[in-house]
Amino acid sequence: MANYPVKSTFENLIELASEKLPLKIRFKDKSKVMKILNSLIGWFAKDFMTRFTTTWGYTIYFPSEAYIKENPQLATRILAHELVHLLDAQKHGKALFTFAYALPQILFLGIFSFPWLEAWAILFLVFLLPLPAPFRYYFESRGYAVSMMTHPQKTDNPIPYLSYFTGWIYYKMFPFPKKVTQKILEWRTKTEQNQAPILQKVMKWYEEAIRESK
């Protein structure tokens, strides 16, 4: 009998998710779109190209191929996190998900709606401030609940993720640490109690991917 190489957990998770999602994996160091985006947000998200993974539509952009090879377990956990976003986008519709995720900052575009009311239109610039983003907080709390559940040490502590909510990488989306902690733990509990179907699906894929790689 021929001996076939065992696929990595990362590859298995991609295959499992691709059965339900039009998933694509790309790399920021080879993407003009990500480089342009970095030129816009790099002033506050300084590690955007080298440390963080970004989902755009159904495409997940990792920093580079080398990043995955050097950090296979972390890359797989990040992939699970991003799959939560893809399934949420599929459930709510990509357009609505994207709009809600970008609120309230996206409202600054209203400045272009009132060219004849320049004084009033300038008020839309207020939305460029790092105002709390409740929908972004909601979606990311779900993703980071999966990050916590896939942690190799099986930690029950969401504190390592709090800086993502309160710091600049997500533009200070929700600077209320206690609320963030409660929400992440709430999603974990709901997953364990079979009350969070999307999170349960991702965890099922993740655990199956691990089994198939052994």
Buried (B, 14 or more C-beta within 10 A) or exposed (E): EEEEEEBBBBBBBBBBBEEEBEBEBBBBBEBEEBEEBBEEEEEEBEEBBEEBBBBBEBBBBBBBEEBBEEBBEBBBBBBBBBBBBBBBBBEBEEEEBBBBBBBBBBBBEBBEEBEEEEEEBEEBEEBBEEBBBEBBBBBBBBBBBBBBBBBEEEEEEBEEBBEBBBBBBBBBBBBBBEBBBEBBBBBBEBBEEEEBEBBBBBBEBBBBBBEBBE
